[in-house]
Amino acid sequence: MQKKEIKNVGPIIGTLVVIIVLVIAALYVFASHINRQANLNANQSSSTITIYSNSTDDIQTLKNDLNNAIK
């Protein structure tokens, strides 16, 4: 009589489950990193508009206001 080899599939299934969980966790961390970078870029690209209401028409005052607005 020949003995049939019985292979255990338990360790194979366990290994696959661990690999799948690690892949999902890596994708989650990668997506959160990309989302954080997108939020930082959006915050940096938005600028604050300050309205200067100056009644003087002096050239030097207008240049100073323009330089202050650019900063």
DOVOBA-897554 format. One record per residue: residue number from 0; residue in one letter; y negated, x, z of N, C-alpha, C in turn. Coordinates in pm, 1 decimal, padded with zeros to 6 digits, always signed. Each point is the difference from the previous one (the first is absolute). Example, Ala and Ser with C-alpha at 12.3 -4.5 7.8 and 13.67 -1.06 7.14 Angstrom:
<sites>
{seq=0; type=A; nv=+00569.0; nu=+01319.0; nw=+00780.0; cav=-00119.0; cau=-00089.0; caw=+00000.0; cv=-00120.0; cu=+00090.0; cw=+00000.0} .
{seq=1; type=S; nv=-00105.0; nu=-00035.0; nw=-00072.0; cav=-00119.0; cau=+00082.0; caw=+00006.0; cv=-00109.0; cu=-00077.0; cw=+00073.0} .
</sites>
This chain:
<sites>
{seq=0; type=M; nv=+00117.1; nu=+00081.7; nw=+00000.0; cav=-00117.1; cau=-00081.7; caw=+00000.0; cv=-00124.5; cu=+00086.9; cw=+00000.0} .
{seq=1; type=Q; nv=-00092.1; nu=-00040.4; nw=-00079.1; cav=-00125.3; cau=+00074.3; caw=-00004.6; cv=-00100.0; cu=-00062.7; cw=+00095.5} .
{seq=2; type=K; nv=-00076.0; nu=+00087.2; nw=+00065.1; cav=-00102.7; cau=-00050.1; caw=+00090.6; cv=-00129.2; cu=-00019.1; cw=-00079.5} .
{seq=3; type=K; nv=-00058.2; nu=-00115.2; nw=+00017.3; cav=-00126.9; cau=-00025.3; caw=-00066.2; cv=-00111.8; cu=+00049.8; cw=+00090.5} .
{seq=4; type=E; nv=-00090.7; nu=+00068.5; nw=-00062.3; cav=-00113.4; cau=+00048.2; caw=+00077.3; cv=-00101.2; cu=-00112.6; cw=+00016.1} .
{seq=5; type=I; nv=-00036.9; nu=-00024.5; nw=+00120.7; cav=-00099.7; cau=-00103.0; caw=+00028.2; cv=-00131.2; cu=+00071.3; cw=+00026.3} .
{seq=6; type=K; nv=-00094.0; nu=-00027.5; nw=-00085.1; cav=-00130.5; cau=+00063.2; caw=+00015.5; cv=-00089.6; cu=-00094.0; cw=+00079.0} .
{seq=7; type=N; nv=-00069.0; nu=+00056.7; nw=+00094.3; cav=-00093.2; cau=-00078.9; caw=+00078.2; cv=-00133.2; cu=-00007.8; cw=-00073.7} .
{seq=8; type=V; nv=-00048.4; nu=-00119.2; nw=-00018.5; cav=-00127.4; cau=-00019.3; caw=-00066.9; cv=-00113.3; cu=-00016.5; cw=+00100.3} .
{seq=9; type=G; nv=+00031.7; nu=-00006.7; nw=+00126.0; cav=-00101.2; cau=-00016.0; caw=+00104.4; cv=-00103.8; cu=+00111.2; cw=+00000.5} .
{seq=10; type=P; nv=+00041.2; nu=+00126.9; nw=-00000.1; cav=-00098.8; cau=+00107.8; caw=-00002.3; cv=-00085.9; cu=+00000.7; cw=-00127.3} .
{seq=11; type=I; nv=+00058.7; nu=-00038.6; nw=-00111.5; cav=-00075.0; cau=-00004.1; caw=-00125.7; cv=-00106.6; cu=-00109.2; cw=+00007.1} .
{seq=12; type=I; nv=+00037.5; nu=-00117.6; nw=+00049.5; cav=-00096.5; cau=-00109.4; caw=+00012.2; cv=-00109.6; cu=+00036.5; cw=+00100.0} .
{seq=13; type=G; nv=+00036.9; nu=+00060.5; nw=+00110.4; cav=-00098.8; cau=+00042.2; caw=+00100.0; cv=-00098.8; cu=+00100.0; cw=-00056.5} .
{seq=14; type=T; nv=+00049.1; nu=+00094.5; nw=-00077.1; cav=-00086.9; cau=+00099.5; caw=-00062.0; cv=-00094.8; cu=-00065.0; cw=-00099.0} .
{seq=15; type=L; nv=+00050.0; nu=-00092.9; nw=-00080.2; cav=-00085.8; cau=-00070.2; caw=-00095.0; cv=-00108.0; cu=-00081.3; cw=+00070.5} .
{seq=16; type=V; nv=+00035.4; nu=-00064.7; nw=+00110.5; cav=-00098.2; cau=-00077.9; caw=+00075.1; cv=-00109.6; cu=+00091.3; cw=+00054.6} .
{seq=17; type=V; nv=+00038.2; nu=+00114.5; nw=+00053.8; cav=-00098.1; cau=+00094.2; caw=+00053.4; cv=-00091.2; cu=+00051.0; cw=-00111.2} .
{seq=18; type=I; nv=+00054.8; nu=+00031.7; nw=-00114.6; cav=-00080.1; cau=+00049.0; caw=-00113.1; cv=-00096.3; cu=-00108.4; cw=-00047.7} .
{seq=19; type=I; nv=+00046.6; nu=-00124.5; nw=-00007.5; cav=-00087.3; cau=-00109.7; caw=-00043.6; cv=-00113.8; cu=-00020.8; cw=+00099.4} .
{seq=20; type=V; nv=+00029.4; nu=+00005.9; nw=+00129.3; cav=-00104.4; cau=-00015.6; caw=+00101.6; cv=-00102.0; cu=+00113.5; cw=-00010.8} .
{seq=21; type=L; nv=+00045.2; nu=+00121.9; nw=-00021.5; cav=-00091.7; cau=+00113.5; caw=-00014.3; cv=-00088.3; cu=-00014.1; cw=-00124.0} .
{seq=22; type=V; nv=+00055.6; nu=-00048.2; nw=-00109.1; cav=-00078.2; cau=-00019.2; caw=-00122.4; cv=-00105.9; cu=-00107.6; cw=+00021.9} .
{seq=23; type=I; nv=+00036.3; nu=-00109.5; nw=+00064.9; cav=-00096.8; cau=-00107.1; caw=+00026.8; cv=-00110.6; cu=+00049.9; cw=+00092.5} .
{seq=24; type=A; nv=+00035.8; nu=+00076.8; nw=+00101.3; cav=-00101.0; cau=+00054.3; caw=+00091.8; cv=-00093.5; cu=+00096.1; cw=-00073.1} .
{seq=25; type=A; nv=+00053.6; nu=+00082.2; nw=-00088.6; cav=-00083.5; cau=+00093.7; caw=-00075.7; cv=-00095.8; cu=-00074.9; cw=-00091.5} .
{seq=26; type=L; nv=+00046.5; nu=-00105.9; nw=-00064.7; cav=-00087.2; cau=-00080.3; caw=-00085.6; cv=-00109.8; cu=-00068.1; cw=+00081.0} .
{seq=27; type=Y; nv=+00033.2; nu=-00047.4; nw=+00119.1; cav=-00099.1; cau=-00063.8; caw=+00086.1; cv=-00108.6; cu=+00099.0; cw=+00041.9} .
{seq=28; type=V; nv=+00040.5; nu=+00119.5; nw=+00039.9; cav=-00097.1; cau=+00101.5; caw=+00041.3; cv=-00086.0; cu=+00042.6; cw=-00119.2} .
{seq=29; type=F; nv=+00060.4; nu=+00016.7; nw=-00115.3; cav=-00074.4; cau=+00038.3; caw=-00120.3; cv=-00101.0; cu=-00107.7; cw=-00038.4} .
{seq=30; type=A; nv=+00041.0; nu=-00126.9; nw=+00005.1; cav=-00090.3; cau=-00110.1; caw=-00034.7; cv=-00115.1; cu=-00010.5; cw=+00098.9} .
{seq=31; type=S; nv=+00026.5; nu=+00021.2; nw=+00128.4; cav=-00108.4; cau=-00006.5; caw=+00098.3; cv=-00096.7; cu=+00116.9; cw=-00018.4} .
{seq=32; type=H; nv=+00051.1; nu=+00115.0; nw=-00040.1; cav=-00086.5; cau=+00115.9; caw=-00026.5; cv=-00090.0; cu=-00027.9; cw=-00120.8} .
{seq=33; type=I; nv=+00056.7; nu=-00055.3; nw=-00105.6; cav=-00078.0; cau=-00033.2; caw=-00119.8; cv=-00105.2; cu=-00106.2; cw=+00033.4} .
{seq=34; type=N; nv=+00037.4; nu=-00099.4; nw=+00079.9; cav=-00093.1; cau=-00105.6; caw=+00038.1; cv=-00115.1; cu=+00058.0; cw=+00083.1} .
{seq=35; type=R; nv=+00030.7; nu=+00090.8; nw=+00091.5; cav=-00102.7; cau=+00062.3; caw=+00082.8; cv=-00096.0; cu=+00081.4; cw=-00086.2} .
{seq=36; type=Q; nv=+00052.9; nu=+00072.8; nw=-00098.7; cav=-00084.3; cau=+00078.4; caw=-00088.8; cv=-00089.6; cu=-00090.7; cw=-00084.3} .
{seq=37; type=A; nv=+00053.7; nu=-00112.3; nw=-00045.9; cav=-00079.5; cau=-00093.3; caw=-00080.1; cv=-00113.5; cu=-00058.7; cw=+00083.3} .
{seq=38; type=N; nv=+00027.7; nu=-00030.8; nw=+00126.9; cav=-00104.6; cau=-00053.1; caw=+00087.1; cv=-00108.2; cu=+00104.1; cw=+00025.5} .
{seq=39; type=L; nv=+00038.9; nu=+00125.7; nw=+00019.4; cav=-00098.6; cau=+00105.7; caw=+00022.2; cv=-00087.1; cu=+00019.0; cw=-00123.4} .
{seq=40; type=N; nv=+00062.0; nu=-00002.3; nw=-00117.5; cav=-00076.4; cau=+00015.4; caw=-00123.8; cv=-00094.5; cu=-00117.2; cw=-00022.2} .
{seq=41; type=A; nv=+00043.8; nu=-00120.3; nw=+00034.0; cav=-00085.8; cau=-00117.3; caw=-00016.5; cv=-00118.5; cu=+00006.1; cw=+00095.2} .
{seq=42; type=N; nv=+00023.6; nu=+00047.4; nw=+00122.2; cav=-00109.3; cau=+00010.3; caw=+00096.2; cv=-00098.8; cu=+00108.7; cw=-00039.4} .
{seq=43; type=Q; nv=+00048.7; nu=+00106.8; nw=-00058.8; cav=-00089.3; cau=+00108.4; caw=-00039.3; cv=-00080.9; cu=-00036.6; cw=-00123.8} .
{seq=44; type=S; nv=+00056.7; nu=-00080.7; nw=-00088.7; cav=-00070.1; cau=-00032.5; caw=-00123.5; cv=-00106.0; cu=-00108.1; cw=+00020.0} .
{seq=45; type=S; nv=+00015.4; nu=-00080.9; nw=+00103.5; cav=-00102.1; cau=-00101.7; caw=+00024.8; cv=-00120.6; cu=+00066.7; cw=+00063.8} .
{seq=46; type=S; nv=-00114.6; nu=-00035.9; nw=-00049.1; cav=-00121.4; cau=+00062.3; caw=+00051.2; cv=-00092.1; cu=-00105.6; cw=+00057.2} .
{seq=47; type=T; nv=-00084.0; nu=+00043.9; nw=+00089.2; cav=-00095.5; cau=-00089.4; caw=+00062.2; cv=-00130.4; cu=+00007.9; cw=-00076.9} .
{seq=48; type=I; nv=-00052.1; nu=-00115.1; nw=-00033.8; cav=-00126.2; cau=-00005.7; caw=-00073.0; cv=-00110.2; cu=-00030.5; cw=+00099.9} .
{seq=49; type=T; nv=-00095.7; nu=+00089.3; nw=+00007.7; cav=-00113.1; cau=-00018.7; caw=+00088.5; cv=-00122.7; cu=-00029.8; cw=-00084.9} .
{seq=50; type=I; nv=-00065.8; nu=-00105.3; nw=+00031.5; cav=-00118.7; cau=-00038.9; caw=-00075.6; cv=-00122.3; cu=+00052.3; cw=+00073.6} .
{seq=51; type=Y; nv=-00075.9; nu=+00079.4; nw=-00070.2; cav=-00122.9; cau=+00054.6; caw=+00055.4; cv=-00116.4; cu=-00082.4; cw=-00053.3} .
{seq=52; type=S; nv=-00076.2; nu=-00054.0; nw=+00088.6; cav=-00118.1; cau=-00074.0; caw=-00042.5; cv=-00122.0; cu=+00077.4; cw=+00047.1} .
{seq=53; type=N; nv=-00053.2; nu=+00072.7; nw=-00092.1; cav=-00114.9; cau=+00083.6; caw=+00030.4; cv=-00113.0; cu=-00045.3; cw=-00091.2} .
{seq=54; type=S; nv=-00114.0; nu=-00023.4; nw=+00058.8; cav=-00110.8; cau=-00051.6; caw=-00079.8; cv=-00083.2; cu=+00110.0; cw=-00063.1} .
{seq=55; type=T; nv=+00032.8; nu=+00125.2; nw=+00029.7; cav=-00079.0; cau=+00108.0; caw=-00058.4; cv=+00055.7; cu=+00038.2; cw=-00135.6} .
{seq=56; type=D; nv=-00089.6; nu=+00041.3; nw=-00086.8; cav=+00039.9; cau=+00042.9; caw=-00133.2; cv=-00016.9; cu=+00149.8; cw=-00017.4} .
{seq=57; type=D; nv=-00012.4; nu=+00070.1; nw=+00109.5; cav=-00015.6; cau=+00144.5; caw=-00003.9; cv=+00127.6; cu=+00061.9; cw=-00057.4} .
{seq=58; type=I; nv=-00014.6; nu=+00091.6; nw=-00092.3; cav=+00115.0; cau=+00061.2; caw=-00067.6; cv=+00088.8; cu=+00073.3; cw=+00100.0} .
{seq=59; type=Q; nv=-00057.7; nu=+00075.6; nw=+00089.9; cav=+00078.3; cau=+00077.4; caw=+00095.6; cv=+00077.9; cu=-00093.0; cw=+00093.8} .
{seq=60; type=T; nv=-00060.1; nu=-00108.7; nw=+00040.8; cav=+00068.6; cau=-00095.7; caw=+00086.1; cv=+00116.4; cu=-00064.9; cw=-00073.6} .
{seq=61; type=L; nv=-00020.0; nu=-00033.0; nw=-00124.9; cav=+00108.4; cau=-00057.8; caw=-00080.1; cv=+00114.0; cu=+00098.9; cw=-00019.5} .
{seq=62; type=K; nv=-00032.7; nu=+00127.6; nw=-00021.6; cav=+00103.7; cau=+00103.0; caw=-00013.9; cv=+00076.9; cu=+00015.6; cw=+00129.6} .
{seq=63; type=N; nv=-00068.8; nu=-00001.5; nw=+00112.6; cav=+00066.5; cau=+00012.7; caw=+00127.8; cv=+00092.6; cu=-00118.9; cw=+00025.4} .
{seq=64; type=D; nv=-00047.4; nu=-00119.6; nw=-00033.4; cav=+00083.8; cau=-00118.6; caw=+00016.6; cv=+00123.2; cu=+00009.0; cw=-00088.6} .
{seq=65; type=L; nv=-00015.1; nu=+00046.3; nw=-00121.8; cav=+00111.9; cau=+00014.9; caw=-00090.8; cv=+00098.8; cu=+00103.5; cw=+00052.4} .
{seq=66; type=N; nv=-00048.0; nu=+00112.3; nw=+00046.7; cav=+00088.1; cau=+00103.4; caw=+00054.6; cv=+00073.6; cu=-00049.5; cw=+00123.1} .
{seq=67; type=N; nv=-00067.8; nu=-00076.2; nw=+00085.9; cav=+00065.8; cau=-00053.8; caw=+00118.2; cv=+00105.6; cu=-00104.4; cw=-00037.7} .
{seq=68; type=A; nv=-00024.2; nu=-00074.7; nw=-00105.7; cav=+00095.9; cau=-00100.9; caw=-00042.3; cv=+00124.9; cu=+00064.3; cw=-00058.9} .
{seq=69; type=I; nv=-00014.3; nu=+00115.4; nw=-00062.9; cav=+00113.8; cau=+00067.3; caw=-00061.9; cv=+00091.5; cu=+00060.6; cw=+00106.0} .
{seq=70; type=K; nv=-00056.3; nu=+00047.4; nw=+00108.7; cav=+00079.9; cau=+00063.9; caw=+00105.5; cv=+00089.9; cu=-00094.6; cw=+00060.9} .
</sites>
